[in-house]
Amino acid sequence: MEYDNKYIRHLLQLYEEGESSLEQEKELKAYFSSGHYDEAFKEYALLFQFFEAESGTQHPGEVVLPKQKSRFSWMNIAASICIIIGALWFYQYQVEQEKLAEARVAFEKTQNALNLISLNMNKGLEKLEYVEVFSEKKNEILK
Amino acid sequence: MASEFYSTEILPLQDKIFRFSRRLLSSETAAKDATQDVLLKLWKLRDQLNEVKNIEAYAMTMTKNKCYDVIKSKHHKTLELVHSNYTNESSSLSSQIEARDEVSLVAKFIEALPEQQRAVIQLRDIEQFSNKEIEDILGMNSTSVRVALSRARKKIMSELKKTADYGIR
C-alpha cells in the first residue's frame, strides 16, 4: 500500500499529541513494519518497530496453579483408604492362617509321639501276660 | 465450567500480564513472580470472573496493583536496591553493547520515563488498549491519559532524535 508522506506526517503529529485513534496507530505500525518507509521518519520507525517486537514477547515462566480440588480427589482418598484397610485385613488373615498351620503341625507331631508311646506300651503289656499266667499257676500250686 | 473459562480466557492473557509487569518493574524475574501471583489470584477468583465485563482490563488492573505493591515494598528494602545497583555496574559492558542496538535504545528511553507514562505507553502502544480502558485500568481521567501519552511519546521521540543527531549508535 502506498502512503503519502504528508499523510504520514499528519498521522505522526496526531500520534505525538495523543490524539490519534487506534486505527490510525495501526496504519502507522503497518507502514513502518513494511520496510518501505521514508528516511525522514527513520526515528519513528525505530519506535514502531520496537512496539511491534515488544508485543510479541511471551511469558517465559510456567504457570503453576494449585491442584484442582474436586469430587475426584475425595474419591481418590476414599479408594486409597479402602485399599489400605483391605491390605491390612488380608495381612492379618494371612498371619492367622500361618499360626493355625503351625499349631496343626505341632498337634500332629504330638499325636505321632503319643501313638508311638502307646504302641510300645502295648508291646510291654503283651509280655506282662506271661507274668499273669505265671502267678496264676503259682497260686494253683501253692493252694 | 469455571476452570475451562480460566484456561480459554485467562491463560492467553499471561503474555500481556508479563509484559505489563516487566514494563512497570523493569526486571524480568520480578515480572515473572508478579505474573505468577496475578494468575494465581485470578485462578482463585475464577468462579466470579464470568461477571466481569472486560476481563483483559480487569487482569491489567490487577497487574498494575500488584506491581505498585511490589514497587512500594521495594523502597523499604534498601539493601536489595544497593545489590541490584552493583550488578548493573558489573555488566556495564553488556549494556553498552545493548545500547548500540537501536531497538533496545527505545526500551532504554521508555525505562527512563515516569511510572505512569510507562504504564500508559505500554497499554496503548504495545497492548493497544483503548483510552477508555486505560482510564479504567489506571484510574485516570481521559485528559490525563491523553496528556501522559503525548508527553511520553514526545519525550521518547526527542531522545531518539537526539541520539540520531549526535550520531551515537
Interface residues (C-beta under 8 A of the other chain):
Chain A: Y15 E16 E17 G18 E19 L22 E25 K26 K42 E43 Y44 L46 L47 Q49 F50 F51 A53 E54 S55 T57 Q58 H59 P60 G61 V63 V64 L65 P66 Q68
Chain B: S3 L11 Q14 D15 I17 F18 R19 R22 E28 K32 T35 Q36 L39 L40 W43 E102 V103 L105 V106 A107 R124 D125 I126 E127 Q128 S130 V145 R146 V147 A148 L149 S150 R153 K154 I156 M157 L160 K161 A164
